[in-house]
Amino acid sequence: IIEKLHTKIPVKVLVDGEIAAHKLDSLIAKNGLDRSQITVVKHELPNWAMRDAGPIFLTNGDSLMIADFKWNGYGGRHAQDLERGRIDNDLAKRYGWKVKSSDFAAEGGGLEVNENVILSFKHHAQSRNPGISLEEIEAAYLDMYNKKKVIWIEESMLLETPGNKIDNY
């Protein structure tokens, strides 16, 4: 993704520390990418799935805003999981981005959004918002993203098969 984007727009890549930043710099050099077009942004919280708890951006085409959904870390099993929920707000403060908050939980890996539609996994939305109807969740997502339609997918393809997927993920 970085390779394709960096020739057209400046790219910011979010990593969780010095080791990840060093690995990324090595990959950038190895692939001959223009480092001046790539900014490495570090956040100290370890995060093996940054797309889940990391920032979700909203835009009207002119400016950026952070979508601050409630983060429950897949049910809050570990304190570190819950801490990951502050990443979006920390970065908004660092860069001066406005924040639009919601009382509903969501994760980056459970939503795909384009100009017209939100595609969301029903299981992700309901498991992160226990006791809340799908209609209420849908209304919150539509409001947050300023969209007209949600397409609900029953479950992710990877969730349909038990056991390890690719390289133990």
C-alpha positions as CSV (number, residue, x, y, z in Angstrom):
1,I,0.0,0.0,0.0
2,I,2.8,2.4,0.9
3,E,4.6,1.6,-2.3
4,K,1.6,2.5,-4.4
5,L,0.5,5.6,-2.4
6,H,3.8,7.3,-1.7
7,T,4.3,8.4,-5.3
8,K,1.0,10.2,-5.3
9,I,0.5,11.5,-1.8
10,P,2.4,11.8,1.4
11,V,1.9,8.8,3.6
12,K,1.9,8.5,7.4
13,V,2.4,5.0,8.9
14,L,1.5,4.4,12.5
15,V,3.8,2.0,14.4
16,D,4.1,1.1,18.1
17,G,7.7,1.9,18.8
18,E,11.3,2.0,17.8
19,I,11.7,-1.6,16.7
20,A,8.7,-1.4,14.4
21,A,9.9,2.0,13.1
22,H,13.4,0.5,12.4
23,K,11.8,-2.5,10.6
24,L,9.7,-0.1,8.5
25,D,12.7,2.0,7.6
26,S,14.6,-1.1,6.5
27,L,11.7,-2.1,4.2
28,I,11.4,1.4,2.8
29,A,15.1,1.4,1.9
30,K,15.1,-2.2,0.6
31,N,12.3,-1.4,-1.8
32,G,13.8,1.9,-2.9
33,L,10.9,4.1,-1.8
34,D,11.1,7.9,-1.5
35,R,11.5,8.3,2.3
36,S,10.7,12.0,2.0
37,Q,7.1,11.1,1.2
38,I,6.7,8.7,4.2
39,T,6.3,9.8,7.8
40,V,6.6,7.2,10.5
41,V,4.3,8.1,13.4
42,K,5.0,6.3,16.7
43,H,2.6,5.6,19.5
44,E,4.0,3.8,22.6
45,L,1.2,1.3,23.1
46,P,1.9,-2.1,21.8
47,N,-0.7,-2.9,19.2
48,W,-0.5,-6.0,17.0
49,A,-3.7,-5.0,15.2
50,M,-3.5,-1.2,14.8
51,R,-6.4,-1.1,12.3
52,D,-8.8,-2.3,15.1
53,A,-8.0,0.2,17.8
54,G,-6.1,2.8,15.8
55,P,-7.6,6.0,14.4
56,I,-10.5,5.9,12.0
57,F,-10.6,9.0,9.9
58,L,-13.6,11.0,8.8
59,T,-13.4,13.6,6.1
60,N,-15.7,15.9,4.2
61,G,-13.1,16.2,1.4
62,D,-11.4,19.2,2.9
63,S,-10.5,18.3,6.5
64,L,-9.8,15.3,8.7
65,M,-11.6,14.3,11.9
66,I,-11.2,11.3,14.1
67,A,-14.1,9.0,14.7
68,D,-13.9,8.2,18.4
69,F,-15.9,5.1,18.9
70,K,-16.0,3.5,22.4
71,W,-13.3,0.8,22.6
72,N,-14.0,-2.2,24.7
73,G,-11.0,-4.4,23.6
74,Y,-13.1,-7.4,22.6
75,G,-14.9,-7.3,26.0
76,G,-12.1,-5.7,28.1
77,R,-10.3,-9.0,29.0
78,H,-7.0,-7.2,29.7
79,A,-6.1,-3.7,30.9
80,Q,-3.7,-3.3,28.0
81,D,-6.6,-4.0,25.5
82,L,-8.6,-1.2,27.1
83,E,-5.6,1.2,27.0
84,R,-5.5,0.8,23.2
85,G,-8.7,2.7,23.1
86,R,-6.9,6.0,23.7
87,I,-4.7,5.8,20.6
88,D,-7.1,7.7,18.4
89,N,-7.5,10.5,20.9
90,D,-3.8,10.7,21.6
91,L,-3.1,11.2,17.9
92,A,-5.9,13.7,17.5
93,K,-4.4,15.8,20.3
94,R,-0.9,15.5,18.9
95,Y,-2.0,16.6,15.4
96,G,-4.8,19.0,16.3
97,W,-7.5,16.9,14.7
98,K,-11.1,17.4,15.7
99,V,-12.9,14.4,17.3
100,K,-16.4,13.1,16.8
101,S,-17.3,10.8,19.6
102,S,-19.8,8.0,19.9
103,D,-21.1,5.9,22.8
104,F,-21.1,2.8,20.6
105,A,-18.1,0.5,20.2
106,A,-16.6,-0.2,16.8
107,E,-13.2,-1.3,15.4
108,G,-11.4,-0.5,12.2
109,G,-11.3,-4.1,11.2
110,G,-15.0,-4.5,11.4
111,L,-16.0,-1.7,9.1
112,E,-15.3,-0.7,5.5
113,V,-16.6,2.6,4.4
114,N,-16.8,4.2,0.9
115,E,-18.5,7.4,-0.4
116,N,-21.9,5.8,-0.2
117,V,-22.1,2.8,2.1
118,I,-20.8,1.2,5.3
119,L,-20.0,-2.5,5.0
120,S,-19.9,-4.0,8.5
121,F,-19.7,-7.4,10.1
122,K,-22.8,-8.1,12.1
123,H,-21.0,-10.3,14.6
124,H,-18.3,-7.7,15.3
125,A,-20.9,-4.9,15.8
126,Q,-23.1,-6.9,18.1
127,S,-20.3,-8.6,20.1
128,R,-18.8,-5.1,20.9
129,N,-22.2,-3.6,21.7
130,P,-23.9,-6.3,23.9
131,G,-27.6,-5.6,24.7
132,I,-27.9,-3.0,22.0
133,S,-30.1,-3.7,19.0
134,L,-28.7,-3.9,15.5
135,E,-31.0,-1.0,14.5
136,E,-29.5,1.2,17.2
137,I,-25.9,0.3,16.2
138,E,-26.7,1.0,12.5
139,A,-28.2,4.4,13.4
140,A,-25.0,5.3,15.3
141,Y,-22.7,4.1,12.5
142,L,-24.7,6.1,9.9
143,D,-24.6,9.2,12.0
144,M,-20.9,8.9,12.7
145,Y,-20.0,8.4,9.0
146,N,-22.8,10.6,7.6
147,K,-23.9,7.7,5.3
148,K,-27.3,6.5,4.2
149,K,-26.9,2.7,4.1
150,V,-25.2,-0.1,6.1
151,I,-24.7,-3.5,4.4
152,W,-24.5,-6.2,7.1
153,I,-22.3,-9.2,6.5
154,E,-23.3,-12.2,8.7
155,E,-19.7,-13.0,9.6
156,S,-16.1,-12.7,8.3
157,M,-15.0,-15.5,6.0
158,L,-12.0,-16.2,8.3
159,L,-14.3,-16.6,11.2
160,E,-16.2,-19.4,9.4
161,T,-13.3,-21.8,9.5
162,P,-11.8,-23.0,12.8
163,G,-8.1,-23.1,13.5
164,N,-5.1,-21.2,12.2
165,K,-5.5,-19.2,9.0
166,I,-2.3,-17.8,7.5
167,D,1.0,-17.9,9.4
168,N,-0.9,-18.6,12.6
169,Y,-3.2,-15.5,12.2
